[in-house]
C-alpha cells in the first residue's frame, strides 16, 4: 500500500475546509484508485481526514505558510494536476456542463494560481488564464479581465503567438461583457491579425476569431458589419474544406444575424441550408447544433406565419435535444415554451397547455422554483388559460409568476411588468392580456 502520509502532506497544500475533487489528488500522486482509496480510509480512521456525506473529504487545516521546503515538489505536482483538470472542464461544449464540471475546482483556482506565482512555476499564467475563462462562464467579467491581464503580463507567460491569440480572444470577451466595446474590438482584432500572420488568411483557425468580431458587431446593433464578418467566417471555412458540421454551424450563425436584422427571407435560407447539410451529411455527433438550427428555423417559420412548418421544426428539435441531454435539460423547457406558442396560434389550446406545463416542470427542475424562466412560462400559460375561458386559473397563474419575480427580478423587469399588467387585465376582461417572450 502507498504511504498515506504522502496523501496527507499533499492535501495540506489545498484550501482548508473546501474539498478538492479527489481525482485531482489521485492524479497528482499518480496512484491507482485502489491504492488511493486504501490511503484515504487509513487517514479517516486516524482522524486526519473527516468524511462528509455526499461531498467527499474535508481536508485538514494547514496554511500554505507552514509548508516545508521539501513540499515544493509536491506543490508543483498538485498544481499541474489542478491545471489539467480545470482545462479539461472548460472544454465542455455547453455552459451548464462547464459549470457542473468546474464547480468543485473554482474556489481553488485563485489559491493555486497565487501559489504557482510564489513558486515561480510555468503553470502560473496558465492557471490565471483558465481562472479568467471560468470567471467569464459564471458571469464575473471584471474579475476575469483582471486575471487575464495578469496572465498576459506575467514574466512566465509563453511568447508563442498562439498564446497571445487565446488571451486576446478571452480578453475581448471580458471587455465585451462589460460593454467596453472599443477595448473588445481592439483585443479581437489583435487576435485576428496575429492568427492571419501566423496561419494565413484562409486557414480555418481564423474563422472563430473573425466570428468574435461579428458577435461584437451584432451586440452593438451594426448588422451590416455583423453580416460581413459572419459571411467571411463561412467563406474561410468553405475554402479550407472544413467538415459539414462546422459549415452548417456557420450557416446557422449567419441566419441568426439576418434574423436579428429582421431579414427573415435571408435568415430562412441560411437555416434551411444548415439543416440540409446536417440531414444529408449525417453529422450525428452534433445533433445539439442541429437542434438549435431547427429551433431557429421554426421561429422564423412562425414569424412568417407558416405555422405547420414551425411546429414540425420545434418538435424535431425537442426530440434531438432529448436524445442528447435527456428530458429535463433547460433547452427542452425553452423549446417546449416555443412549441406551446405555436400550438396556441394554431388553435390547439390543449396541446399548448400541455407544452407550457412541460416547460414549467423542466424549468423548475433545472433552475429551481424561483427563476425568471419559470415565471416567463407561467405568464404565458396564464394568457392561454384566459384564452381558454378560465379567468380564475389565469389570475392564479399570473399571481404565481409575480410572486416568483418579486423574489428574483427588479421591479422594472419586463417579465414582471407584463405579468402585473396581465393580472390587472384579468379581472375586468381579457383584452389587455399579452404573452411575454424571452429575449
C-alpha positions as CSV (number, residue, x, y, z in Angstrom):
1,X,0.0,0.0,0.0
2,X,1.1,3.6,-0.7
3,X,2.2,5.7,2.2
4,X,-0.9,7.7,3.5
5,X,1.5,10.4,4.8
6,X,2.1,11.4,1.1
7,X,-1.6,12.0,0.7
8,X,-1.8,13.9,3.9
9,X,1.0,16.2,3.0
10,X,-0.4,16.8,-0.4
11,X,-3.9,17.6,1.0
12,X,-2.3,20.2,3.3
13,X,-1.5,22.3,0.2
14,X,-5.2,22.8,-0.5
15,X,-7.6,25.4,0.8
16,X,-8.7,24.5,4.3
17,X,-12.3,23.3,4.7
18,X,-13.0,23.3,1.0
19,X,-12.8,19.8,-0.5
20,X,-10.8,19.4,-3.7
21,X,-12.0,16.7,-6.2
22,X,-10.3,13.6,-5.0
23,X,-9.4,12.6,-8.6
24,X,-7.1,15.7,-8.7
25,X,-5.2,14.5,-5.6
26,X,-5.0,11.0,-7.0
27,X,-3.7,12.2,-10.4
28,X,-1.1,14.4,-8.6
29,X,0.2,11.3,-6.7
30,X,-0.1,9.1,-9.8
31,X,-1.7,6.3,-7.7
32,X,-4.1,3.7,-8.8
33,X,-7.7,4.0,-7.5
34,X,-7.4,1.1,-5.1
35,X,-4.2,2.5,-3.6
36,X,-5.7,5.9,-3.2
37,X,-8.8,4.5,-1.5
38,X,-6.8,2.5,1.0
39,X,-4.7,5.5,2.0
40,X,-7.8,7.7,2.2
41,X,-9.5,5.2,4.6
42,X,-6.4,4.9,6.7
43,X,-6.4,8.7,7.2
44,X,-10.0,8.8,8.0
45,X,-9.5,6.0,10.7
46,X,-6.6,8.0,12.1
47,X,-8.8,11.1,12.4
48,X,-6.6,13.1,9.9
49,X,-9.5,13.4,7.5
50,X,-13.2,13.8,8.1
51,X,-15.7,12.3,5.7
52,X,-18.7,14.5,4.6
53,X,-21.6,12.6,3.2
54,X,-22.3,13.3,-0.5
55,X,-19.4,15.7,-0.7
56,X,-16.1,13.8,-0.2
57,X,-13.5,14.6,2.4
58,X,-12.8,17.7,4.5
59,X,-9.1,18.4,4.2
60,X,-7.0,19.2,7.2
61,X,-6.5,22.8,8.2
62,X,-2.9,23.8,7.4
63,X,-1.8,27.1,5.9
64,X,0.4,27.4,2.9
65,X,2.9,29.3,5.0
66,X,3.6,26.3,7.2
67,X,5.0,24.2,4.3
68,X,8.4,22.8,4.5
69,X,10.9,23.3,1.7
70,X,10.6,19.6,0.8
71,X,7.0,20.1,-0.2
72,X,7.7,22.4,-3.1
73,X,7.9,19.4,-5.5
74,X,4.6,18.1,-4.2
75,X,3.0,21.5,-4.7
76,X,4.2,21.6,-8.3
77,X,2.7,18.2,-8.9
78,X,-0.6,19.2,-7.4
79,X,-0.7,22.5,-9.3
80,X,-0.1,20.6,-12.6
81,X,-2.9,18.2,-11.8
82,X,-5.3,21.1,-10.9
83,X,-4.5,22.9,-14.1
84,X,-5.0,19.8,-16.2
85,X,-8.4,19.2,-14.6
86,X,-9.5,22.8,-15.0
87,X,-8.5,22.9,-18.6
88,X,-10.4,19.7,-19.3
89,X,-13.5,21.1,-17.5
90,X,-13.5,24.2,-19.7
91,X,-13.5,22.1,-22.9
92,X,-17.2,21.0,-22.3
93,X,-19.5,22.1,-25.1
94,X,-22.3,23.7,-23.1
95,X,-22.1,26.3,-20.4
96,X,-24.1,24.2,-18.0
97,X,-21.6,21.3,-18.4
98,X,-18.7,23.7,-17.8
99,X,-20.3,24.9,-14.6
100,X,-21.0,21.4,-13.3
101,X,-17.5,20.1,-14.1
102,X,-15.6,23.0,-12.6
103,X,-17.8,23.8,-9.6
104,X,-15.6,22.0,-7.2
105,X,-12.4,23.4,-8.7
106,X,-13.5,27.0,-8.9
107,X,-12.8,28.0,-5.3
108,X,-9.2,26.5,-5.6
109,X,-8.1,28.1,-8.8
110,X,-7.0,31.5,-7.4
111,X,-5.3,29.8,-4.5
112,X,-3.2,27.6,-6.7
113,X,-2.5,30.4,-9.2
114,X,-1.1,32.6,-6.3
115,X,1.0,29.7,-5.0
116,X,2.2,29.0,-8.5
117,X,3.3,32.6,-8.7
118,X,5.1,32.4,-5.4
119,X,6.9,29.3,-6.6
120,X,7.6,30.8,-10.0
121,X,6.1,27.8,-11.8
122,X,5.5,27.9,-15.5
123,X,1.9,26.9,-14.8
124,X,1.1,30.3,-13.2
125,X,0.0,32.2,-16.3
126,X,-2.0,29.2,-17.5
127,X,-3.8,29.0,-14.2
128,X,-4.7,32.7,-14.3
129,X,-5.9,32.2,-17.9
130,X,-8.2,29.3,-17.1
131,X,-9.4,31.1,-14.0
132,X,-10.3,34.1,-16.2
133,X,-12.2,31.8,-18.5
134,X,-14.0,30.2,-15.6
135,X,-15.0,33.7,-14.2
136,X,-16.4,34.6,-17.7
137,X,-18.6,31.4,-17.6
138,X,-20.0,32.4,-14.2
139,X,-20.6,36.0,-15.2
140,X,-17.8,37.8,-13.4
141,X,-16.3,39.8,-16.2
142,X,-14.3,42.4,-14.3
143,X,-12.6,39.7,-12.2
144,X,-12.0,37.7,-15.4
145,X,-10.4,40.7,-17.1
146,X,-8.1,41.2,-14.1
147,X,-6.9,37.6,-14.2
148,X,-6.4,37.6,-18.0
149,X,-4.3,40.8,-17.8
150,X,-2.3,39.2,-15.0
151,X,-1.7,36.2,-17.2
152,X,-0.6,38.4,-20.1
153,X,1.8,40.5,-18.1
154,X,3.3,37.6,-16.2
155,X,7.1,37.2,-16.8
156,X,6.4,33.5,-17.0
157,X,3.9,33.9,-19.9
158,X,4.7,32.0,-23.1
159,X,5.9,34.0,-26.0
160,X,4.2,31.8,-28.6
161,X,1.8,33.7,-30.9
162,X,-0.9,31.1,-30.2
163,X,-0.9,32.1,-26.5
164,X,-1.4,35.7,-27.5
165,X,-4.3,34.8,-29.8
166,X,-6.0,32.8,-27.0
167,X,-5.5,35.5,-24.4
168,X,-6.6,38.4,-26.6
169,X,-9.8,36.5,-27.6
170,X,-10.7,35.9,-23.9
171,X,-9.8,39.5,-23.0
172,X,-12.1,40.6,-25.8
173,X,-15.0,38.5,-24.3
174,X,-14.4,40.0,-20.9
175,X,-14.4,43.6,-22.2
176,X,-17.5,42.9,-24.4
177,X,-19.3,41.5,-21.3
178,X,-18.7,44.9,-19.6
179,X,-19.8,46.8,-22.7
180,X,-16.3,48.1,-23.2
181,X,-16.8,47.7,-26.9
182,X,-13.8,49.6,-28.2
183,X,-11.4,47.7,-26.0
184,X,-13.1,44.4,-27.0
185,X,-12.7,45.2,-30.7
186,X,-9.0,46.0,-30.3
187,X,-8.4,42.7,-28.5
188,X,-10.3,40.7,-31.1
189,X,-8.5,42.5,-33.9
190,X,-5.1,41.7,-32.4
191,X,-6.1,38.1,-32.2
192,X,-7.3,38.1,-35.9
193,X,-4.2,39.9,-37.1
194,X,-1.8,37.6,-35.2
195,X,-3.6,34.5,-36.4
196,X,-3.6,35.8,-40.0
197,X,0.2,36.4,-39.9
198,X,0.7,33.0,-38.3
199,X,-1.6,30.8,-40.2
200,X,-2.6,32.8,-43.3
201,X,-5.9,34.4,-44.2
202,X,-7.6,31.2,-45.5
203,X,-6.9,28.9,-42.5
204,X,-9.9,27.6,-40.7
205,X,-8.3,28.6,-37.3
206,X,-9.0,32.2,-38.3
207,X,-12.8,31.8,-38.6
208,X,-13.8,31.7,-34.9
209,X,-11.6,34.8,-34.3
210,X,-13.4,36.7,-37.1
211,X,-16.7,35.4,-35.6
212,X,-15.8,37.2,-32.4
213,X,-15.8,40.5,-34.3
214,X,-19.1,39.5,-35.8
215,X,-20.6,38.8,-32.4
216,X,-19.4,42.2,-31.2
217,X,-20.9,44.0,-34.2
218,X,-24.2,42.1,-33.7
219,X,-24.2,43.2,-30.0
220,X,-23.7,46.8,-31.0
221,X,-26.5,46.6,-33.5
222,X,-24.3,47.1,-36.5
223,X,-25.9,44.4,-38.6
224,X,-24.2,45.1,-42.0
225,X,-20.8,44.7,-40.3
226,X,-22.0,41.6,-38.5
227,X,-23.2,40.1,-41.8
228,X,-19.9,40.8,-43.4
229,X,-17.9,39.2,-40.6
230,X,-20.1,36.1,-40.5
231,X,-20.0,35.7,-44.3
232,X,-16.3,35.9,-44.1
233,X,-16.2,33.1,-41.5
234,X,-18.3,30.9,-43.8
235,X,-16.1,31.7,-46.8
236,X,-12.9,30.9,-44.8
237,X,-14.2,27.5,-43.6
238,X,-15.6,26.6,-47.1
239,X,-12.2,27.4,-48.7
240,X,-10.3,25.5,-46.0
241,X,-12.5,22.4,-46.6
242,X,-14.0,22.4,-43.0
243,X,-16.3,19.5,-42.1
244,X,-20.0,19.6,-42.8
245,X,-20.9,20.3,-39.1
246,X,-18.7,23.4,-39.0
247,X,-20.1,24.7,-42.3
248,X,-23.7,24.1,-41.1
249,X,-22.9,25.9,-37.8
250,X,-21.6,28.9,-39.9
251,X,-24.9,28.9,-41.9
252,X,-26.9,28.8,-38.7
253,X,-24.9,31.7,-37.2
254,X,-25.3,33.8,-40.3
255,X,-29.0,33.1,-40.2
256,X,-29.2,34.4,-36.6
257,X,-27.6,37.7,-37.8
258,X,-30.1,38.1,-40.6
259,X,-32.9,37.3,-38.1
260,X,-31.7,40.0,-35.8
261,X,-31.7,42.4,-38.7
262,X,-35.3,41.4,-39.5
263,X,-34.3,40.0,-42.9
264,X,-36.4,36.9,-42.5
265,X,-36.2,35.6,-46.0
266,X,-32.3,35.6,-45.8
267,X,-32.5,34.0,-42.3
268,X,-34.8,31.3,-43.6
269,X,-32.4,30.5,-46.4
270,X,-29.5,30.2,-44.1
271,X,-31.2,28.0,-41.5
272,X,-32.5,25.8,-44.3
273,X,-29.0,25.4,-45.7
274,X,-27.7,24.4,-42.3
275,X,-30.5,21.8,-41.8
276,X,-29.9,20.4,-45.3
277,X,-26.2,19.9,-44.5
278,X,-27.0,18.1,-41.2
279,X,-29.5,15.9,-42.9
280,X,-27.5,15.0,-46.0
281,X,-24.1,14.7,-44.4
282,X,-25.4,12.8,-41.4
283,X,-23.3,14.5,-38.8
284,X,-24.8,12.5,-36.0
285,X,-22.3,13.5,-33.3
286,X,-23.5,17.1,-33.4
287,X,-27.3,16.9,-33.1
288,X,-27.3,19.6,-30.4
289,X,-26.3,22.1,-33.0
290,X,-28.8,20.6,-35.4
291,X,-31.5,21.0,-32.8
292,X,-30.5,24.7,-32.4
293,X,-30.8,25.3,-36.1
294,X,-34.2,23.5,-36.2
295,X,-35.4,25.8,-33.4
296,X,-34.2,28.8,-35.2
297,X,-35.8,27.6,-38.4
298,X,-39.1,27.0,-36.5
299,X,-39.0,30.5,-35.0
300,X,-38.6,32.1,-38.5
301,X,-41.4,30.0,-39.9
302,X,-43.6,31.2,-37.0
303,X,-42.6,34.8,-37.7
304,X,-43.5,34.3,-41.4
305,X,-46.9,32.8,-40.4
306,X,-46.0,29.3,-41.7
307,X,-47.2,27.5,-38.5
308,X,-47.3,23.8,-39.6
309,X,-43.6,24.1,-40.7
310,X,-42.8,25.9,-37.4
311,X,-44.5,23.1,-35.4
312,X,-42.6,20.4,-37.2
313,X,-39.2,22.1,-36.7
314,X,-39.8,22.6,-32.9
315,X,-41.0,19.0,-32.4
316,X,-37.9,17.6,-34.2
317,X,-35.6,20.0,-32.2
318,X,-37.1,18.7,-28.9
319,X,-36.6,15.1,-30.0
320,X,-33.0,15.7,-30.9
321,X,-32.3,17.5,-27.6
322,X,-33.9,14.8,-25.6
323,X,-31.7,12.2,-27.3
324,X,-28.6,14.2,-26.3
325,X,-29.5,15.7,-22.9
326,X,-32.4,13.7,-21.6
327,X,-35.9,15.0,-20.9
328,X,-35.1,17.6,-18.2
329,X,-32.5,19.9,-19.8
330,X,-33.2,23.7,-19.9
331,X,-33.1,23.6,-23.8
332,X,-36.2,21.3,-23.6
333,X,-38.0,23.8,-21.4
334,X,-37.2,26.7,-23.7
335,X,-38.2,24.8,-26.9
336,X,-41.4,23.4,-25.2
337,X,-42.4,27.0,-24.4
338,X,-41.8,28.0,-28.1
339,X,-43.8,25.0,-29.3
340,X,-46.6,25.9,-26.9
341,X,-46.9,29.4,-28.5
342,X,-47.0,27.9,-32.0
343,X,-49.8,25.4,-31.0
344,X,-51.6,28.3,-29.4
345,X,-51.5,30.2,-32.6
346,X,-52.8,27.2,-34.5
347,X,-55.8,26.9,-32.1
348,X,-54.6,23.7,-30.4
349,X,-55.1,25.1,-26.9
350,X,-55.0,21.8,-25.0
351,X,-51.7,20.9,-26.8
352,X,-50.3,24.3,-26.0
353,X,-51.3,23.9,-22.3
354,X,-49.5,20.6,-22.1
355,X,-46.3,22.1,-23.5
356,X,-46.4,25.1,-21.2
357,X,-46.8,22.7,-18.2
358,X,-43.9,20.7,-19.5
359,X,-41.8,23.9,-19.9
360,X,-42.6,24.9,-16.3
361,X,-41.8,21.5,-14.9
362,X,-38.4,21.3,-16.8
363,X,-37.5,24.9,-15.7
364,X,-38.3,24.2,-12.1
365,X,-36.1,21.2,-12.1
366,X,-33.3,22.9,-14.0
367,X,-33.3,26.3,-12.3
368,X,-35.3,25.9,-9.1
369,X,-38.7,27.3,-8.2
370,X,-37.6,30.9,-8.1
371,X,-36.3,31.9,-11.5
372,X,-37.4,34.3,-14.3
373,X,-37.7,31.4,-16.8
374,X,-40.3,29.7,-14.6
375,X,-42.2,32.9,-14.3
376,X,-42.0,33.6,-18.1
377,X,-43.7,30.3,-18.9
378,X,-46.2,30.7,-16.1
379,X,-47.2,34.1,-17.5
380,X,-47.6,32.7,-21.0
381,X,-49.6,29.8,-19.6
382,X,-51.9,32.4,-17.8
383,X,-52.5,34.1,-21.2
384,X,-53.5,30.7,-22.6
385,X,-55.8,29.9,-19.7
386,X,-57.5,33.3,-20.2
387,X,-58.0,32.5,-23.9
388,X,-59.5,29.1,-22.9
389,X,-62.1,30.9,-20.8
390,X,-60.6,30.1,-17.4
391,X,-60.0,33.6,-15.9
392,X,-59.7,32.3,-12.3
393,X,-57.0,29.9,-13.1
394,X,-55.3,32.5,-15.3
395,X,-55.3,35.0,-12.4
396,X,-53.8,32.4,-10.1
397,X,-51.1,31.7,-12.7
398,X,-50.3,35.3,-13.2
399,X,-50.1,35.8,-9.4
400,X,-47.7,32.9,-9.1
401,X,-45.5,34.4,-11.8
402,X,-45.5,37.7,-9.9
403,X,-44.6,36.1,-6.6
404,X,-41.6,34.4,-8.2
405,X,-40.4,37.6,-10.0
406,X,-40.7,39.6,-6.8
407,X,-38.0,37.4,-5.4
408,X,-35.6,37.2,-8.3
409,X,-36.2,40.3,-10.6
410,X,-36.1,44.0,-10.3
411,X,-39.5,45.9,-10.2
412,X,-38.9,47.2,-13.8
413,X,-38.0,43.7,-15.2
414,X,-40.1,43.3,-18.4
415,X,-41.4,39.8,-17.4
416,X,-42.6,41.3,-14.1
417,X,-44.3,44.4,-15.6
418,X,-46.1,42.2,-18.2
419,X,-47.3,39.7,-15.6
420,X,-48.6,42.5,-13.3
421,X,-50.4,44.1,-16.3
422,X,-51.9,40.8,-17.2
423,X,-53.2,40.2,-13.7
424,X,-54.9,43.6,-13.7
425,X,-56.4,42.9,-17.1
426,X,-57.6,39.5,-16.0
427,X,-60.1,41.0,-13.5
428,X,-62.4,43.2,-15.7
429,X,-61.7,41.5,-19.1
430,X,-59.2,39.7,-21.2
431,X,-58.4,42.3,-23.8
432,X,-55.2,43.6,-22.2
433,X,-53.6,40.2,-21.6
434,X,-50.4,39.5,-23.5
435,X,-47.8,36.8,-23.8
436,X,-44.2,37.6,-23.0
437,X,-41.2,36.4,-24.9
438,X,-37.7,35.6,-23.9
439,X,-35.1,38.0,-25.4
